[in-house]
Amino acid sequence: MLGVVSGKEAQQMAEEKNLDLVKISPKANPPVCKIMDFSKFKFEQAKKEREARKKQKNVETKELWLTPNIDSGDLQTRRNRAVEFLTKGDKVKATVRFRHGREMGRTDVGQRILIDFAKSLEEYATVDRLPKLDGRRMSMFLTPKADIIKKKDNTDKKDKHDKKENKNNAENED
């Protein structure tokens, strides 16, 4: 904190220290400047951005295909896959395919299947988009609930910690 200094004086101080004079807020009256190593500052900013990108989670959309005459066992299998995707933090797109003309006449059956499918996944997901008919397909999107993802992350961390402890205990016994 040098206080109010003229531009020439500030530039001269920066040159004496082999640093740069950087304007922090040029529109202020008087403008606020800082003496720093600008290349080091830019490097630190880039490093912070890289770290933030590493921690970022990419959400994928996984699609599950159903038919209007799906059996309860097959539906349970699809439900289990959906639970797996949702606990990993991915969105799920459930789609009912109407293959024949006679199936197109029974779109209400497909809608009922999708709604029942969503109800079976209530504890894991929320309905992002209700069933909508698009040509010969009826689709619905499910988004994972935040608390499910957090529980999964906490159990993963706990499992890793337990494995490390077990490994250390085994090494100590030898």
MODELLER restraints for C-alpha pairs under 7 A, 6 or more apart:
rsr = mdl.restraints
at = mdl.atoms
rsr.add(forms.Gaussian(group=physical.xy_distance, feature=features.Distance(at['CA:11:A'], at['CA:21:A']), mean=6.20, stdev=0.5))
rsr.add(forms.Gaussian(group=physical.xy_distance, feature=features.Distance(at['CA:14:A'], at['CA:20:A']), mean=5.68, stdev=0.5))
rsr.add(forms.Gaussian(group=physical.xy_distance, feature=features.Distance(at['CA:14:A'], at['CA:21:A']), mean=5.92, stdev=0.5))
rsr.add(forms.Gaussian(group=physical.xy_distance, feature=features.Distance(at['CA:14:A'], at['CA:35:A']), mean=5.91, stdev=0.5))
rsr.add(forms.Gaussian(group=physical.xy_distance, feature=features.Distance(at['CA:19:A'], at['CA:35:A']), mean=6.37, stdev=0.5))
rsr.add(forms.Gaussian(group=physical.xy_distance, feature=features.Distance(at['CA:19:A'], at['CA:36:A']), mean=5.44, stdev=0.5))
rsr.add(forms.Gaussian(group=physical.xy_distance, feature=features.Distance(at['CA:19:A'], at['CA:37:A']), mean=5.08, stdev=0.5))
rsr.add(forms.Gaussian(group=physical.xy_distance, feature=features.Distance(at['CA:20:A'], at['CA:35:A']), mean=5.61, stdev=0.5))
rsr.add(forms.Gaussian(group=physical.xy_distance, feature=features.Distance(at['CA:20:A'], at['CA:36:A']), mean=5.34, stdev=0.5))
rsr.add(forms.Gaussian(group=physical.xy_distance, feature=features.Distance(at['CA:20:A'], at['CA:37:A']), mean=5.61, stdev=0.5))
rsr.add(forms.Gaussian(group=physical.xy_distance, feature=features.Distance(at['CA:20:A'], at['CA:38:A']), mean=6.09, stdev=0.5))
rsr.add(forms.Gaussian(group=physical.xy_distance, feature=features.Distance(at['CA:21:A'], at['CA:33:A']), mean=6.55, stdev=0.5))
rsr.add(forms.Gaussian(group=physical.xy_distance, feature=features.Distance(at['CA:21:A'], at['CA:34:A']), mean=5.75, stdev=0.5))
rsr.add(forms.Gaussian(group=physical.xy_distance, feature=features.Distance(at['CA:21:A'], at['CA:35:A']), mean=4.67, stdev=0.5))
rsr.add(forms.Gaussian(group=physical.xy_distance, feature=features.Distance(at['CA:21:A'], at['CA:36:A']), mean=6.52, stdev=0.5))
rsr.add(forms.Gaussian(group=physical.xy_distance, feature=features.Distance(at['CA:22:A'], at['CA:33:A']), mean=5.41, stdev=0.5))
rsr.add(forms.Gaussian(group=physical.xy_distance, feature=features.Distance(at['CA:22:A'], at['CA:34:A']), mean=5.20, stdev=0.5))
rsr.add(forms.Gaussian(group=physical.xy_distance, feature=features.Distance(at['CA:22:A'], at['CA:35:A']), mean=6.23, stdev=0.5))
rsr.add(forms.Gaussian(group=physical.xy_distance, feature=features.Distance(at['CA:23:A'], at['CA:32:A']), mean=5.96, stdev=0.5))
rsr.add(forms.Gaussian(group=physical.xy_distance, feature=features.Distance(at['CA:23:A'], at['CA:33:A']), mean=4.20, stdev=0.5))
rsr.add(forms.Gaussian(group=physical.xy_distance, feature=features.Distance(at['CA:23:A'], at['CA:34:A']), mean=6.33, stdev=0.5))
rsr.add(forms.Gaussian(group=physical.xy_distance, feature=features.Distance(at['CA:24:A'], at['CA:32:A']), mean=5.53, stdev=0.5))
rsr.add(forms.Gaussian(group=physical.xy_distance, feature=features.Distance(at['CA:24:A'], at['CA:33:A']), mean=5.23, stdev=0.5))
rsr.add(forms.Gaussian(group=physical.xy_distance, feature=features.Distance(at['CA:24:A'], at['CA:34:A']), mean=6.61, stdev=0.5))
rsr.add(forms.Gaussian(group=physical.xy_distance, feature=features.Distance(at['CA:25:A'], at['CA:31:A']), mean=5.97, stdev=0.5))
rsr.add(forms.Gaussian(group=physical.xy_distance, feature=features.Distance(at['CA:25:A'], at['CA:32:A']), mean=5.26, stdev=0.5))
rsr.add(forms.Gaussian(group=physical.xy_distance, feature=features.Distance(at['CA:26:A'], at['CA:32:A']), mean=6.25, stdev=0.5))
rsr.add(forms.Gaussian(group=physical.xy_distance, feature=features.Distance(at['CA:59:A'], at['CA:89:A']), mean=6.68, stdev=0.5))
rsr.add(forms.Gaussian(group=physical.xy_distance, feature=features.Distance(at['CA:59:A'], at['CA:90:A']), mean=5.30, stdev=0.5))
rsr.add(forms.Gaussian(group=physical.xy_distance, feature=features.Distance(at['CA:59:A'], at['CA:91:A']), mean=6.90, stdev=0.5))
rsr.add(forms.Gaussian(group=physical.xy_distance, feature=features.Distance(at['CA:60:A'], at['CA:90:A']), mean=5.09, stdev=0.5))
rsr.add(forms.Gaussian(group=physical.xy_distance, feature=features.Distance(at['CA:60:A'], at['CA:91:A']), mean=6.13, stdev=0.5))
rsr.add(forms.Gaussian(group=physical.xy_distance, feature=features.Distance(at['CA:61:A'], at['CA:90:A']), mean=5.84, stdev=0.5))
rsr.add(forms.Gaussian(group=physical.xy_distance, feature=features.Distance(at['CA:61:A'], at['CA:91:A']), mean=4.62, stdev=0.5))
rsr.add(forms.Gaussian(group=physical.xy_distance, feature=features.Distance(at['CA:61:A'], at['CA:92:A']), mean=5.51, stdev=0.5))
rsr.add(forms.Gaussian(group=physical.xy_distance, feature=features.Distance(at['CA:61:A'], at['CA:93:A']), mean=6.64, stdev=0.5))
rsr.add(forms.Gaussian(group=physical.xy_distance, feature=features.Distance(at['CA:62:A'], at['CA:90:A']), mean=6.83, stdev=0.5))
rsr.add(forms.Gaussian(group=physical.xy_distance, feature=features.Distance(at['CA:62:A'], at['CA:91:A']), mean=6.15, stdev=0.5))
rsr.add(forms.Gaussian(group=physical.xy_distance, feature=features.Distance(at['CA:62:A'], at['CA:92:A']), mean=4.86, stdev=0.5))
rsr.add(forms.Gaussian(group=physical.xy_distance, feature=features.Distance(at['CA:62:A'], at['CA:93:A']), mean=6.01, stdev=0.5))
rsr.add(forms.Gaussian(group=physical.xy_distance, feature=features.Distance(at['CA:63:A'], at['CA:92:A']), mean=5.72, stdev=0.5))
rsr.add(forms.Gaussian(group=physical.xy_distance, feature=features.Distance(at['CA:63:A'], at['CA:93:A']), mean=4.55, stdev=0.5))
rsr.add(forms.Gaussian(group=physical.xy_distance, feature=features.Distance(at['CA:63:A'], at['CA:94:A']), mean=5.87, stdev=0.5))
rsr.add(forms.Gaussian(group=physical.xy_distance, feature=features.Distance(at['CA:64:A'], at['CA:78:A']), mean=6.89, stdev=0.5))
rsr.add(forms.Gaussian(group=physical.xy_distance, feature=features.Distance(at['CA:64:A'], at['CA:93:A']), mean=6.18, stdev=0.5))
rsr.add(forms.Gaussian(group=physical.xy_distance, feature=features.Distance(at['CA:64:A'], at['CA:94:A']), mean=4.92, stdev=0.5))
rsr.add(forms.Gaussian(group=physical.xy_distance, feature=features.Distance(at['CA:64:A'], at['CA:95:A']), mean=6.15, stdev=0.5))
rsr.add(forms.Gaussian(group=physical.xy_distance, feature=features.Distance(at['CA:65:A'], at['CA:94:A']), mean=6.19, stdev=0.5))
rsr.add(forms.Gaussian(group=physical.xy_distance, feature=features.Distance(at['CA:65:A'], at['CA:95:A']), mean=5.03, stdev=0.5))
rsr.add(forms.Gaussian(group=physical.xy_distance, feature=features.Distance(at['CA:65:A'], at['CA:96:A']), mean=5.96, stdev=0.5))
rsr.add(forms.Gaussian(group=physical.xy_distance, feature=features.Distance(at['CA:66:A'], at['CA:95:A']), mean=5.86, stdev=0.5))
rsr.add(forms.Gaussian(group=physical.xy_distance, feature=features.Distance(at['CA:66:A'], at['CA:96:A']), mean=4.56, stdev=0.5))
rsr.add(forms.Gaussian(group=physical.xy_distance, feature=features.Distance(at['CA:66:A'], at['CA:97:A']), mean=6.39, stdev=0.5))
rsr.add(forms.Gaussian(group=physical.xy_distance, feature=features.Distance(at['CA:67:A'], at['CA:96:A']), mean=5.04, stdev=0.5))
rsr.add(forms.Gaussian(group=physical.xy_distance, feature=features.Distance(at['CA:67:A'], at['CA:97:A']), mean=5.38, stdev=0.5))
rsr.add(forms.Gaussian(group=physical.xy_distance, feature=features.Distance(at['CA:67:A'], at['CA:98:A']), mean=6.73, stdev=0.5))
rsr.add(forms.Gaussian(group=physical.xy_distance, feature=features.Distance(at['CA:68:A'], at['CA:96:A']), mean=6.59, stdev=0.5))
rsr.add(forms.Gaussian(group=physical.xy_distance, feature=features.Distance(at['CA:68:A'], at['CA:98:A']), mean=6.98, stdev=0.5))
rsr.add(forms.Gaussian(group=physical.xy_distance, feature=features.Distance(at['CA:68:A'], at['CA:109:A']), mean=6.18, stdev=0.5))
rsr.add(forms.Gaussian(group=physical.xy_distance, feature=features.Distance(at['CA:68:A'], at['CA:110:A']), mean=5.10, stdev=0.5))
rsr.add(forms.Gaussian(group=physical.xy_distance, feature=features.Distance(at['CA:82:A'], at['CA:92:A']), mean=6.62, stdev=0.5))
rsr.add(forms.Gaussian(group=physical.xy_distance, feature=features.Distance(at['CA:83:A'], at['CA:124:A']), mean=6.79, stdev=0.5))
rsr.add(forms.Gaussian(group=physical.xy_distance, feature=features.Distance(at['CA:86:A'], at['CA:124:A']), mean=6.70, stdev=0.5))
rsr.add(forms.Gaussian(group=physical.xy_distance, feature=features.Distance(at['CA:86:A'], at['CA:144:A']), mean=5.09, stdev=0.5))
rsr.add(forms.Gaussian(group=physical.xy_distance, feature=features.Distance(at['CA:87:A'], at['CA:148:A']), mean=6.21, stdev=0.5))
rsr.add(forms.Gaussian(group=physical.xy_distance, feature=features.Distance(at['CA:87:A'], at['CA:149:A']), mean=5.62, stdev=0.5))
rsr.add(forms.Gaussian(group=physical.xy_distance, feature=features.Distance(at['CA:87:A'], at['CA:152:A']), mean=6.53, stdev=0.5))
rsr.add(forms.Gaussian(group=physical.xy_distance, feature=features.Distance(at['CA:88:A'], at['CA:149:A']), mean=6.78, stdev=0.5))
rsr.add(forms.Gaussian(group=physical.xy_distance, feature=features.Distance(at['CA:89:A'], at['CA:144:A']), mean=6.08, stdev=0.5))
rsr.add(forms.Gaussian(group=physical.xy_distance, feature=features.Distance(at['CA:89:A'], at['CA:149:A']), mean=5.96, stdev=0.5))
rsr.add(forms.Gaussian(group=physical.xy_distance, feature=features.Distance(at['CA:90:A'], at['CA:144:A']), mean=6.89, stdev=0.5))
rsr.add(forms.Gaussian(group=physical.xy_distance, feature=features.Distance(at['CA:91:A'], at['CA:142:A']), mean=5.83, stdev=0.5))
rsr.add(forms.Gaussian(group=physical.xy_distance, feature=features.Distance(at['CA:91:A'], at['CA:143:A']), mean=4.90, stdev=0.5))
rsr.add(forms.Gaussian(group=physical.xy_distance, feature=features.Distance(at['CA:91:A'], at['CA:144:A']), mean=6.35, stdev=0.5))
rsr.add(forms.Gaussian(group=physical.xy_distance, feature=features.Distance(at['CA:92:A'], at['CA:141:A']), mean=5.79, stdev=0.5))
rsr.add(forms.Gaussian(group=physical.xy_distance, feature=features.Distance(at['CA:92:A'], at['CA:142:A']), mean=5.10, stdev=0.5))
rsr.add(forms.Gaussian(group=physical.xy_distance, feature=features.Distance(at['CA:92:A'], at['CA:143:A']), mean=6.63, stdev=0.5))
rsr.add(forms.Gaussian(group=physical.xy_distance, feature=features.Distance(at['CA:93:A'], at['CA:139:A']), mean=6.64, stdev=0.5))
rsr.add(forms.Gaussian(group=physical.xy_distance, feature=features.Distance(at['CA:93:A'], at['CA:140:A']), mean=5.71, stdev=0.5))
rsr.add(forms.Gaussian(group=physical.xy_distance, feature=features.Distance(at['CA:93:A'], at['CA:141:A']), mean=4.54, stdev=0.5))
rsr.add(forms.Gaussian(group=physical.xy_distance, feature=features.Distance(at['CA:93:A'], at['CA:142:A']), mean=6.33, stdev=0.5))
rsr.add(forms.Gaussian(group=physical.xy_distance, feature=features.Distance(at['CA:94:A'], at['CA:139:A']), mean=5.65, stdev=0.5))
rsr.add(forms.Gaussian(group=physical.xy_distance, feature=features.Distance(at['CA:94:A'], at['CA:140:A']), mean=5.34, stdev=0.5))
rsr.add(forms.Gaussian(group=physical.xy_distance, feature=features.Distance(at['CA:94:A'], at['CA:141:A']), mean=6.37, stdev=0.5))
rsr.add(forms.Gaussian(group=physical.xy_distance, feature=features.Distance(at['CA:95:A'], at['CA:137:A']), mean=6.48, stdev=0.5))
rsr.add(forms.Gaussian(group=physical.xy_distance, feature=features.Distance(at['CA:95:A'], at['CA:138:A']), mean=5.55, stdev=0.5))
rsr.add(forms.Gaussian(group=physical.xy_distance, feature=features.Distance(at['CA:95:A'], at['CA:139:A']), mean=4.33, stdev=0.5))
rsr.add(forms.Gaussian(group=physical.xy_distance, feature=features.Distance(at['CA:95:A'], at['CA:140:A']), mean=6.52, stdev=0.5))
rsr.add(forms.Gaussian(group=physical.xy_distance, feature=features.Distance(at['CA:96:A'], at['CA:110:A']), mean=6.10, stdev=0.5))
rsr.add(forms.Gaussian(group=physical.xy_distance, feature=features.Distance(at['CA:96:A'], at['CA:137:A']), mean=5.69, stdev=0.5))
rsr.add(forms.Gaussian(group=physical.xy_distance, feature=features.Distance(at['CA:96:A'], at['CA:138:A']), mean=5.20, stdev=0.5))
rsr.add(forms.Gaussian(group=physical.xy_distance, feature=features.Distance(at['CA:96:A'], at['CA:139:A']), mean=6.47, stdev=0.5))
rsr.add(forms.Gaussian(group=physical.xy_distance, feature=features.Distance(at['CA:97:A'], at['CA:136:A']), mean=6.15, stdev=0.5))
rsr.add(forms.Gaussian(group=physical.xy_distance, feature=features.Distance(at['CA:97:A'], at['CA:137:A']), mean=4.76, stdev=0.5))
rsr.add(forms.Gaussian(group=physical.xy_distance, feature=features.Distance(at['CA:97:A'], at['CA:138:A']), mean=6.73, stdev=0.5))
rsr.add(forms.Gaussian(group=physical.xy_distance, feature=features.Distance(at['CA:98:A'], at['CA:104:A']), mean=5.75, stdev=0.5))
rsr.add(forms.Gaussian(group=physical.xy_distance, feature=features.Distance(at['CA:98:A'], at['CA:136:A']), mean=5.22, stdev=0.5))
rsr.add(forms.Gaussian(group=physical.xy_distance, feature=features.Distance(at['CA:98:A'], at['CA:137:A']), mean=6.07, stdev=0.5))
rsr.add(forms.Gaussian(group=physical.xy_distance, feature=features.Distance(at['CA:111:A'], at['CA:131:A']), mean=6.28, stdev=0.5))
rsr.add(forms.Gaussian(group=physical.xy_distance, feature=features.Distance(at['CA:114:A'], at['CA:131:A']), mean=6.84, stdev=0.5))
rsr.add(forms.Gaussian(group=physical.xy_distance, feature=features.Distance(at['CA:118:A'], at['CA:127:A']), mean=6.95, stdev=0.5))
rsr.add(forms.Gaussian(group=physical.xy_distance, feature=features.Distance(at['CA:124:A'], at['CA:144:A']), mean=5.93, stdev=0.5))
rsr.add(forms.Gaussian(group=physical.xy_distance, feature=features.Distance(at['CA:124:A'], at['CA:145:A']), mean=5.82, stdev=0.5))
rsr.add(forms.Gaussian(group=physical.xy_distance, feature=features.Distance(at['CA:124:A'], at['CA:148:A']), mean=6.32, stdev=0.5))
rsr.add(forms.Gaussian(group=physical.xy_distance, feature=features.Distance(at['CA:125:A'], at['CA:142:A']), mean=5.91, stdev=0.5))
rsr.add(forms.Gaussian(group=physical.xy_distance, feature=features.Distance(at['CA:125:A'], at['CA:143:A']), mean=5.33, stdev=0.5))
rsr.add(forms.Gaussian(group=physical.xy_distance, feature=features.Distance(at['CA:125:A'], at['CA:144:A']), mean=4.32, stdev=0.5))
rsr.add(forms.Gaussian(group=physical.xy_distance, feature=features.Distance(at['CA:125:A'], at['CA:145:A']), mean=5.06, stdev=0.5))
rsr.add(forms.Gaussian(group=physical.xy_distance, feature=features.Distance(at['CA:126:A'], at['CA:142:A']), mean=5.63, stdev=0.5))
rsr.add(forms.Gaussian(group=physical.xy_distance, feature=features.Distance(at['CA:126:A'], at['CA:143:A']), mean=5.40, stdev=0.5))
rsr.add(forms.Gaussian(group=physical.xy_distance, feature=features.Distance(at['CA:126:A'], at['CA:144:A']), mean=6.43, stdev=0.5))
rsr.add(forms.Gaussian(group=physical.xy_distance, feature=features.Distance(at['CA:126:A'], at['CA:145:A']), mean=6.48, stdev=0.5))
rsr.add(forms.Gaussian(group=physical.xy_distance, feature=features.Distance(at['CA:127:A'], at['CA:141:A']), mean=6.11, stdev=0.5))
rsr.add(forms.Gaussian(group=physical.xy_distance, feature=features.Distance(at['CA:127:A'], at['CA:142:A']), mean=4.63, stdev=0.5))
rsr.add(forms.Gaussian(group=physical.xy_distance, feature=features.Distance(at['CA:127:A'], at['CA:143:A']), mean=6.34, stdev=0.5))
rsr.add(forms.Gaussian(group=physical.xy_distance, feature=features.Distance(at['CA:128:A'], at['CA:141:A']), mean=5.18, stdev=0.5))
rsr.add(forms.Gaussian(group=physical.xy_distance, feature=features.Distance(at['CA:128:A'], at['CA:142:A']), mean=5.16, stdev=0.5))
rsr.add(forms.Gaussian(group=physical.xy_distance, feature=features.Distance(at['CA:128:A'], at['CA:143:A']), mean=5.84, stdev=0.5))
rsr.add(forms.Gaussian(group=physical.xy_distance, feature=features.Distance(at['CA:129:A'], at['CA:140:A']), mean=5.51, stdev=0.5))
rsr.add(forms.Gaussian(group=physical.xy_distance, feature=features.Distance(at['CA:129:A'], at['CA:141:A']), mean=5.07, stdev=0.5))
rsr.add(forms.Gaussian(group=physical.xy_distance, feature=features.Distance(at['CA:130:A'], at['CA:140:A']), mean=5.32, stdev=0.5))
rsr.add(forms.Gaussian(group=physical.xy_distance, feature=features.Distance(at['CA:131:A'], at['CA:138:A']), mean=6.11, stdev=0.5))
rsr.add(forms.Gaussian(group=physical.xy_distance, feature=features.Distance(at['CA:131:A'], at['CA:139:A']), mean=5.23, stdev=0.5))
rsr.add(forms.Gaussian(group=physical.xy_distance, feature=features.Distance(at['CA:131:A'], at['CA:140:A']), mean=4.47, stdev=0.5))
rsr.add(forms.Gaussian(group=physical.xy_distance, feature=features.Distance(at['CA:132:A'], at['CA:138:A']), mean=5.27, stdev=0.5))
rsr.add(forms.Gaussian(group=physical.xy_distance, feature=features.Distance(at['CA:132:A'], at['CA:139:A']), mean=5.52, stdev=0.5))
rsr.add(forms.Gaussian(group=physical.xy_distance, feature=features.Distance(at['CA:132:A'], at['CA:140:A']), mean=6.62, stdev=0.5))
rsr.add(forms.Gaussian(group=physical.xy_distance, feature=features.Distance(at['CA:133:A'], at['CA:139:A']), mean=6.66, stdev=0.5))
